[in-house]
Amino acid sequence: MKDIPVHQLQDRVSSGLEIRHFLPDYKPSNKLETLGAHRDDHYIFFVMRKGTASLMIDFHELCLKENALYYILPGQVHHRIRAIDAADGWFIAVDTLLIPPDYRDVFENQLLLQQPFMLTDTQLAQCHSLLCLVDERHNGDEQGPFNLSVVHSLLKSFLGIAAGGFSNLRTTNYSLSRPAQLSQEFKKLLVQNMHTLKSPSAYAAKLNVSESYLNEVLKKITGFSVSHWIQQEVVLEARRLLYYSQLNVKEITHKLGYDDPAYFSRIFKNATGITPLAFRQLYRK
């Protein structure tokens, strides 16, 4: 294996969401579930109702037990080291586009390795009910004109419960290394300045480090370069605007700090595989 593979959610679904309810007799139906260490370009959430499962995440073994809520960030290297035993729970893969920025702040500002949040029985019942509805609407036969919007609204309610739980979770089991701290500082800076700053050197200057060192750190912690993250954050914001706003492509181009809509459309297509207009049509079925 030349490099750690990166699984792209858009290769499997067009809705920005993949959801599965696993039960004690659950057998993987997707070959991706049986592969070894990899990264994802999206979030993964687990809700464990019963049973246990073990994961290896960035060199740390993690055991998920009943009533546990857990997530894996985009870019974290992980693989399953023990199959789910007599487990009843949920697997939810979510495009970053569908996670509100304030929720992302909670998920991405945990310590180096996020710890499971233990749900109360009431919270577990709420999550299970919401995810049953998401699953039913997403994977069922009903595909009306507003079905995807309903699915995303239900998903956002689940994400709100998750973000609320993790915002109150304080863990001291792991401390931030300097590279991990610098990586977090860069990501915060990127969100604040992506409309005006597009070059790696500009971010390195703001962080008082060299461009080469910042690149080295980002590749070590996330597997991707500074340029990759700048492009991903800009494209993510473009996808939000295409989905949620009424701005046209030219207006979105200028809002994101570009002068040429054709140039921006090429950036968007290189990152997503489709044009901005095709993306809007796909998500606004």
KOLDRENRO-95020 format. One record per residue (C-alpha): z, y, x; residue in one letter; residue number from 1. Coordinates in steps of 0.5 Angstrom, whole numbers. Each point is the difference from the previous one (the first is absolute). Layout:
[[Z, Y, X], 'A', NUM];
...
END
This chain:
[[0, 0, 0], 'M', 1];
[[-2, 6, 3], 'K', 2];
[[4, 5, -4], 'D', 3];
[[5, 0, -5], 'I', 4];
[[-4, -1, -7], 'P', 5];
[[0, 6, -5], 'V', 6];
[[0, -2, -7], 'H', 7];
[[-4, 5, -5], 'Q', 8];
[[2, 0, -7], 'L', 9];
[[-6, 3, -2], 'Q', 10];
[[-3, -7, 2], 'D', 11];
[[3, -4, -5], 'R', 12];
[[1, 5, -6], 'V', 13];
[[-3, 7, -3], 'S', 14];
[[6, 2, -4], 'S', 15];
[[5, 2, 6], 'G', 16];
[[5, -6, -2], 'L', 17];
[[1, -7, 1], 'E', 18];
[[5, -4, -4], 'I', 19];
[[3, -7, 0], 'R', 20];
[[6, -3, -3], 'H', 21];
[[2, -6, 4], 'F', 22];
[[4, -6, -3], 'L', 23];
[[3, -6, 3], 'P', 24];
[[-6, -4, 0], 'D', 25];
[[-4, 6, 3], 'Y', 26];
[[-6, -2, 4], 'K', 27];
[[-4, 5, 4], 'P', 28];
[[-7, 1, -3], 'S', 29];
[[-2, 5, 5], 'N', 30];
[[-2, -2, 7], 'K', 31];
[[3, 7, 2], 'L', 32];
[[7, -3, -2], 'E', 33];
[[0, -5, 5], 'T', 34];
[[-3, 4, 6], 'L', 35];
[[5, 2, 6], 'G', 36];
[[2, 6, 3], 'A', 37];
[[-4, 6, -3], 'H', 38];
[[1, 7, -2], 'R', 39];
[[-2, 3, -7], 'D', 40];
[[-3, 7, -2], 'D', 41];
[[4, 0, -6], 'H', 42];
[[7, 0, -2], 'Y', 43];
[[3, -7, -2], 'I', 44];
[[6, -1, -5], 'F', 45];
[[4, -6, -1], 'F', 46];
[[5, -1, -6], 'V', 47];
[[4, -6, 1], 'M', 48];
[[4, -3, -6], 'R', 49];
[[2, -7, 2], 'K', 50];
[[-1, -4, 6], 'G', 51];
[[-1, 2, 8], 'T', 52];
[[-6, 2, 4], 'A', 53];
[[0, 2, 8], 'S', 54];
[[-5, 5, 3], 'L', 55];
[[-1, 2, 7], 'M', 56];
[[-1, 8, 0], 'I', 57];
[[-1, 3, 7], 'D', 58];
[[3, -5, 3], 'F', 59];
[[6, 0, -4], 'H', 60];
[[2, -6, -5], 'E', 61];
[[1, 2, -7], 'L', 62];
[[3, -5, -5], 'C', 63];
[[-1, 2, -8], 'L', 64];
[[5, -2, -5], 'K', 65];
[[1, 0, -7], 'E', 66];
[[0, 7, -3], 'N', 67];
[[-3, 3, 6], 'A', 68];
[[-5, 6, 0], 'L', 69];
[[-4, 1, 7], 'Y', 70];
[[-7, 3, 2], 'Y', 71];
[[-4, 0, 6], 'I', 72];
[[-3, 6, 3], 'L', 73];
[[-8, 1, 1], 'P', 74];
[[-1, -2, 8], 'G', 75];
[[7, -4, 0], 'Q', 76];
[[-2, -7, 4], 'V', 77];
[[3, -6, -5], 'H', 78];
[[-1, -7, -1], 'H', 79];
[[3, -5, -5], 'R', 80];
[[4, -5, 5], 'I', 81];
[[3, -4, -6], 'R', 82];
[[-3, -1, -7], 'A', 83];
[[3, 2, -6], 'I', 84];
[[5, -5, -2], 'D', 85];
[[2, -1, -8], 'A', 86];
[[-2, 7, 0], 'A', 87];
[[-1, 5, -6], 'D', 88];
[[-2, 7, 1], 'G', 89];
[[-6, 4, 1], 'W', 90];
[[-5, 2, 5], 'F', 91];
[[-3, 7, -1], 'I', 92];
[[-5, 3, 5], 'A', 93];
[[-1, 8, -1], 'V', 94];
[[-6, 5, 2], 'D', 95];
[[4, 5, 4], 'T', 96];
[[-4, 5, -5], 'L', 97];
[[4, -2, -6], 'L', 98];
[[7, 1, 4], 'I', 99];
[[2, 7, -2], 'P', 100];
[[2, 4, 7], 'P', 101];
[[7, 1, -2], 'D', 102];
[[1, -7, -1], 'Y', 103];
[[-4, -1, 7], 'R', 104];
[[5, 4, 3], 'D', 105];
[[5, -4, -2], 'V', 106];
[[-3, -7, 2], 'F', 107];
[[-3, 3, 7], 'E', 108];
[[7, 3, 2], 'N', 109];
[[4, -6, 1], 'Q', 110];
[[2, -2, 6], 'L', 111];
[[-4, -4, 5], 'L', 112];
[[0, -7, -5], 'L', 113];
[[2, 2, -7], 'Q', 114];
[[5, -5, -3], 'Q', 115];
[[0, -3, -7], 'P', 116];
[[3, 4, -6], 'F', 117];
[[4, -5, -4], 'M', 118];
[[-1, 2, -7], 'L', 119];
[[5, -1, -6], 'T', 120];
[[-1, -5, -5], 'D', 121];
[[-2, 6, -5], 'T', 122];
[[-5, 3, 5], 'Q', 123];
[[-3, -7, 2], 'L', 124];
[[-1, -1, -8], 'A', 125];
[[-4, 7, 0], 'Q', 126];
[[-4, -1, 6], 'C', 127];
[[-2, -7, -3], 'H', 128];
[[-2, 3, -7], 'S', 129];
[[-4, 5, 3], 'L', 130];
[[-4, -5, 5], 'L', 131];
[[-1, -4, -6], 'C', 132];
[[-3, 5, -4], 'L', 133];
[[-4, 2, 7], 'V', 134];
[[-3, -7, 1], 'D', 135];
[[-1, -1, -8], 'E', 136];
[[-4, 7, 0], 'R', 137];
[[-4, -1, 7], 'H', 138];
[[-1, -7, 0], 'N', 139];
[[-1, -1, -8], 'G', 140];
[[-6, 0, -4], 'D', 141];
[[1, 7, -3], 'E', 142];
[[-4, 5, 4], 'Q', 143];
[[-1, 6, -4], 'G', 144];
[[-2, 7, 3], 'P', 145];
[[7, 2, 1], 'F', 146];
[[3, -7, 2], 'N', 147];
[[0, 2, 8], 'L', 148];
[[4, 6, -1], 'S', 149];
[[5, -4, -4], 'V', 150];
[[0, -5, 5], 'V', 151];
[[1, 6, 5], 'H', 152];
[[6, 3, -4], 'S', 153];
[[4, -6, -1], 'L', 154];
[[-1, -1, 8], 'L', 155];
[[3, 7, 1], 'K', 156];
[[6, -2, -4], 'S', 157];
[[1, -6, 4], 'F', 158];
[[-1, 4, 7], 'L', 159];
[[5, 5, -3], 'G', 160];
[[5, -5, 0], 'I', 161];
[[-1, -2, 7], 'A', 162];
[[0, 7, 3], 'A', 163];
[[6, 1, -4], 'G', 164];
[[4, -6, 3], 'G', 165];
[[-3, 1, 7], 'F', 166];
[[2, 8, 0], 'S', 167];
[[7, -2, -1], 'N', 168];
[[0, -6, 5], 'L', 169];
[[3, 1, 7], 'R', 170];
[[0, -5, 5], 'T', 171];
[[2, 0, 7], 'T', 172];
[[-2, -6, 3], 'N', 173];
[[-6, 3, 4], 'Y', 174];
[[-1, 6, 3], 'S', 175];
[[-6, 4, 2], 'L', 176];
[[-3, -1, 6], 'S', 177];
[[-4, 7, 3], 'R', 178];
[[-7, -3, -1], 'P', 179];
[[2, -2, -7], 'A', 180];
[[4, 7, -1], 'Q', 181];
[[-7, 4, 2], 'L', 182];
[[-4, -4, -4], 'S', 183];
[[4, 2, -6], 'Q', 184];
[[0, 7, 2], 'E', 185];
[[-8, 0, 1], 'F', 186];
[[0, -3, -7], 'K', 187];
[[4, 6, -3], 'K', 188];
[[-4, 5, 4], 'L', 189];
[[-7, -3, -2], 'L', 190];
[[2, 0, -8], 'V', 191];
[[2, 7, 1], 'Q', 192];
[[-6, 3, 4], 'N', 193];
[[-6, -5, -2], 'M', 194];
[[-4, 6, -3], 'H', 195];
[[0, 4, 6], 'T', 196];
[[1, -4, 6], 'L', 197];
[[-5, -6, 1], 'K', 198];
[[0, -1, 8], 'S', 199];
[[5, -5, 3], 'P', 200];
[[2, 5, 6], 'S', 201];
[[2, 5, -5], 'A', 202];
[[5, -5, -3], 'Y', 203];
[[2, -2, 7], 'A', 204];
[[1, 8, 2], 'A', 205];
[[5, 1, -6], 'K', 206];
[[4, -7, 2], 'L', 207];
[[0, 3, 7], 'N', 208];
[[-3, -7, 3], 'V', 209];
[[-7, -1, 3], 'S', 210];
[[-5, -3, -4], 'E', 211];
[[-1, -6, 4], 'S', 212];
[[8, -2, -1], 'Y', 213];
[[-1, 2, -8], 'L', 214];
[[-6, -5, 0], 'N', 215];
[[4, -5, 4], 'E', 216];
[[6, 0, -5], 'V', 217];
[[-4, 0, -6], 'L', 218];
[[-4, -6, 2], 'K', 219];
[[7, -3, 2], 'K', 220];
[[4, 1, -6], 'I', 221];
[[-6, 0, -5], 'T', 222];
[[-6, -3, 3], 'G', 223];
[[-4, 6, -1], 'F', 224];
[[-2, 6, 3], 'S', 225];
[[2, 7, -1], 'V', 226];
[[-8, 1, -3], 'S', 227];
[[1, -5, -4], 'H', 228];
[[6, 2, -4], 'W', 229];
[[-3, 7, 0], 'I', 230];
[[-6, -3, -4], 'Q', 231];
[[4, -4, -4], 'Q', 232];
[[5, 5, -3], 'E', 233];
[[-6, 5, -1], 'V', 234];
[[-4, -5, -4], 'V', 235];
[[6, -2, -3], 'L', 236];
[[1, 7, -3], 'E', 237];
[[-7, 0, -2], 'A', 238];
[[1, -6, -4], 'R', 239];
[[6, 3, -3], 'R', 240];
[[-4, 6, -2], 'L', 241];
[[-6, -4, -2], 'L', 242];
[[4, -5, -5], 'Y', 243];
[[5, 5, -3], 'Y', 244];
[[-3, 7, 1], 'S', 245];
[[-7, 3, -4], 'Q', 246];
[[-2, 3, 7], 'L', 247];
[[-7, -1, 2], 'N', 248];
[[-2, -3, 7], 'V', 249];
[[-2, 7, 3], 'K', 250];
[[7, 3, -3], 'E', 251];
[[4, -6, 3], 'I', 252];
[[-4, 0, 7], 'T', 253];
[[2, 8, 1], 'H', 254];
[[7, -2, -3], 'K', 255];
[[1, -5, 6], 'L', 256];
[[-2, 5, 5], 'G', 257];
[[-8, -2, 1], 'Y', 258];
[[-6, 4, -1], 'D', 259];
[[-5, -5, -1], 'D', 260];
[[0, -4, -6], 'P', 261];
[[-5, -5, 3], 'A', 262];
[[4, -1, 6], 'Y', 263];
[[6, -1, -3], 'F', 264];
[[-3, -5, -5], 'S', 265];
[[-2, -4, 6], 'R', 266];
[[7, 0, 3], 'I', 267];
[[2, -3, -7], 'F', 268];
[[-5, -5, 0], 'K', 269];
[[1, -2, 7], 'N', 270];
[[8, -1, -2], 'A', 271];
[[-1, -3, -7], 'T', 272];
[[-7, -3, 0], 'G', 273];
[[-2, 4, -6], 'I', 274];
[[-2, 7, -2], 'T', 275];
[[5, 5, -3], 'P', 276];
[[-4, 0, -6], 'L', 277];
[[0, -8, 0], 'A', 278];
[[7, 0, 1], 'F', 279];
[[2, 5, -6], 'R', 280];
[[-5, -4, -5], 'Q', 281];
[[3, -7, 2], 'L', 282];
[[8, 3, -1], 'Y', 283];
[[-2, 4, -6], 'R', 284];
[[-3, -6, -4], 'K', 285];
END
